[in-house]
Amino acid sequence: MFEKTQLAPAVRPPTKEAILKQADEMRDLSRRARRLKGSVTDEGDRRRLSRYVEELEESATRLEKTAAGAKTG
């Protein structure tokens, strides 16, 4: 007669540790890209890698700031 409505599962916000792990992974990618940039000969590729490094560093910094306000898991 009556249909049961399904509730959306509760999504927990990411923990401080998970956010910091993500930031650490981004910094690791940034270090790798920076090393790769040193061995690339094409100037366009070097510029692209430089932008990638900057974007990764900015994202990692934002994540670290977010982690400062997150709850410990």
PESULZI-V118938 format. One record per pair of residues at least 24 apart in sequence whose ideal C-beta (glycine too) atoms are under 10 Angstrom apart, sorted by the first residue. I is the first residue (numbers start at 1). GAP is how many residues later the second one is. If there is no record, write none. Layout:
BEGIN
I&GAP  I&GAP
END
This chain:
BEGIN
12&59  12&61  13&53  13&57  13&58  14&49  14&52  14&53  14&56  14&57  14&59  15&52  15&55  15&56  15&57  15&58  16&50  16&51  16&52  16&53  16&54  16&55  16&56  16&57  17&50  17&53  17&55  17&56  18&45  18&49  18&52  18&55  19&43  19&44  19&45  19&46  19&47  19&48  19&49  19&50  19&51  19&54  20&40  20&43  20&44  20&46  20&47  20&48  20&50  21&42  21&46  22&37  22&38  22&41  22&42  22&44  22&45  23&33  23&36  23&37  23&38  23&39  23&40  23&41  23&42  23&43  23&44  24&36  24&39  24&40  25&31  25&35  25&38  26&29  26&30  26&31  26&32  26&33  26&34  26&35  26&36  26&37  26&38  27&29  27&30  27&32  27&33  27&34  27&36  27&37  28&28  28&32  29&24  29&27  29&28  29&30  29&31  30&24  30&25  30&26  30&27  30&28  30&29  30&30  31&25  31&26  32&24  33&24
END
